């Protein structure tokens, strides 16, 4: 269920795989996305199972309505009744409140400054990486007292640059905004490496404690991949402080 998990200095990072839930095909099993066509009750059950496996109370997990933009908001508790805001980044200084990001090839970015007591989560697909959602999340964290060289960042399973094939024109456009994202597939065609772009942005902003998941979602049968399957579930990354 939880493919990767790490704890240190009071900060917790976790990424799910696709197993251990109740959703039927083509969302089997642990689909955590509520807007992909899966049965809503199955999604609720999956979110409860994932939260409890992490020692979290399900209603203390904050989700986003992700739109591939760069809007980031501060949250101090769960959303009140009504639509979940359209954002691609969350930050909080509330301990015990978990921030969650959904992906199925995009890069889930989890950030924490345990000293300041601030965490952030960002959804960085190709458009969001270009738009600067990760730098925007970092700015929102520093506004709450976080310091770049104290921030710990973990990026989760995502499609790798060897597999993310794009037209040459698109690769060139991405490279104008972030040269580090320029890539070539394993079969020699133009590609984009979103994770490399994200880590280059963080490096320029002074974030040194960074780790990238080795898992390529398109290559891994244990993870959901939109590029591979189109109709499929969503993985989640979680970050919180004790």
KARAMO-V289064 format. One record per residue. N is the residue number from 1. RES is the residue in one small letter. OMEGA is omega in degrees with one decimal (none if undefined). Layout:
[[N	RES	OMEGA] [N	RES	OMEGA]]
This chain:
[[1	x	178.5] [2	x	-174.4] [3	x	-179.1] [4	x	177.6] [5	x	179.9] [6	x	175.9] [7	x	177.4] [8	x	177.2] [9	x	177.3] [10	x	177.7] [11	x	-179.3] [12	x	178.0] [13	x	179.3] [14	x	175.9] [15	x	-179.1] [16	x	164.1] [17	x	-173.2] [18	x	-170.6] [19	x	174.5] [20	x	-179.7] [21	x	-173.6] [22	x	-177.1] [23	x	177.4] [24	x	176.5] [25	x	5.6] [26	x	-176.8] [27	x	-171.5] [28	x	-3.4] [29	x	-171.6] [30	x	175.3] [31	x	-179.3] [32	x	-179.7] [33	x	-176.7] [34	x	-175.5] [35	x	-177.6] [36	x	177.7] [37	x	179.6] [38	x	176.6] [39	x	-176.4] [40	x	179.4] [41	x	176.9] [42	x	178.7] [43	x	178.3] [44	x	178.9] [45	x	179.0] [46	x	179.6] [47	x	176.6] [48	x	-179.9] [49	x	-178.9] [50	x	-179.5] [51	x	-177.7] [52	x	178.0] [53	x	178.5] [54	x	-177.1] [55	x	-179.2] [56	x	170.4] [57	x	-174.7] [58	x	-177.6] [59	x	173.2] [60	x	173.9] [61	x	-178.6] [62	x	-179.6] [63	x	177.9] [64	x	166.2] [65	x	-168.6] [66	x	-174.0] [67	x	179.8] [68	x	177.1] [69	x	-179.7] [70	x	177.5] [71	x	-178.9] [72	x	178.8] [73	x	172.4] [74	x	175.9] [75	x	178.2] [76	x	179.6] [77	x	178.7] [78	x	177.0] [79	x	171.7] [80	x	179.8] [81	x	180.0] [82	x	-177.2] [83	x	173.8] [84	x	-176.7] [85	x	177.4] [86	x	179.7] [87	x	176.6] [88	x	175.6] [89	x	177.3] [90	x	170.6] [91	x	176.7] [92	x	171.2] [93	x	-179.9] [94	x	179.7] [95	x	-179.3] [96	x	176.4] [97	x	-177.7] [98	x	175.1] [99	x	-176.1] [100	x	176.9] [101	x	-178.2] [102	x	178.3] [103	x	170.8] [104	x	179.2] [105	x	176.0] [106	x	-177.1] [107	x	172.6] [108	x	-175.4] [109	x	179.6] [110	x	-174.8] [111	x	178.2] [112	x	167.0] [113	x	-176.4] [114	x	-179.8] [115	x	179.1] [116	x	-177.6] [117	x	-176.0] [118	x	174.2] [119	x	177.9] [120	x	175.9] [121	x	-178.6] [122	x	176.9] [123	x	-174.1] [124	x	166.4] [125	x	178.8] [126	x	179.8] [127	x	-179.2] [128	x	176.7] [129	x	178.2] [130	x	-177.7] [131	x	176.6] [132	x	-179.3] [133	x	-179.2] [134	x	173.5] [135	x	178.4] [136	x	177.5] [137	x	178.3] [138	x	178.1] [139	x	179.6] [140	x	177.0] [141	x	-179.5] [142	x	175.6] [143	x	178.2] [144	x	176.3] [145	x	178.4] [146	x	179.1] [147	x	-171.5] [148	x	-174.9] [149	x	171.6] [150	x	-173.8] [151	x	175.8] [152	x	-178.2] [153	x	173.1] [154	x	174.7] [155	x	-171.2] [156	x	-180.0] [157	x	-178.0] [158	x	176.5] [159	x	-175.3] [160	x	-179.9] [161	x	178.2] [162	x	-175.5] [163	x	-173.6] [164	x	-178.7] [165	x	178.3] [166	x	173.5] [167	x	-179.6] [168	x	-179.7] [169	x	179.4] [170	x	178.4] [171	x	-179.6] [172	x	179.1] [173	x	178.6] [174	x	-177.0] [175	x	174.9] [176	x	-178.9] [177	x	-178.1] [178	x	-177.1] [179	x	-177.3] [180	x	-178.8] [181	x	177.5] [182	x	-175.9] [183	x	177.8] [184	x	177.9] [185	x	178.2] [186	x	177.8] [187	x	168.1] [188	x	-179.1] [189	x	-178.6] [190	x	-178.4] [191	x	175.8] [192	x	176.6] [193	x	-175.7] [194	x	-179.4] [195	x	177.8] [196	x	177.5] [197	x	179.0] [198	x	-178.3] [199	x	175.8] [200	x	177.2] [201	x	-179.7] [202	x	179.3] [203	x	179.3] [204	x	-180.0] [205	x	174.0] [206	x	178.3] [207	x	-174.2] [208	x	-176.9] [209	x	-174.9] [210	x	172.9] [211	x	-179.1] [212	x	177.0] [213	x	176.5] [214	x	-174.0] [215	x	169.3] [216	x	-175.8] [217	x	-179.6] [218	x	-178.3] [219	x	-172.3] [220	x	174.9] [221	x	178.4] [222	x	-176.7] [223	x	175.8] [224	x	176.6] [225	x	177.9] [226	x	-179.2] [227	x	-179.2] [228	x	-168.5] [229	x	-177.3] [230	x	177.6] [231	x	-173.6] [232	x	-178.4] [233	x	-180.0] [234	x	172.9] [235	x	176.0] [236	x	168.5] [237	x	-177.9] [238	x	173.1] [239	x	177.6] [240	x	177.5] [241	x	175.4] [242	x	none]]
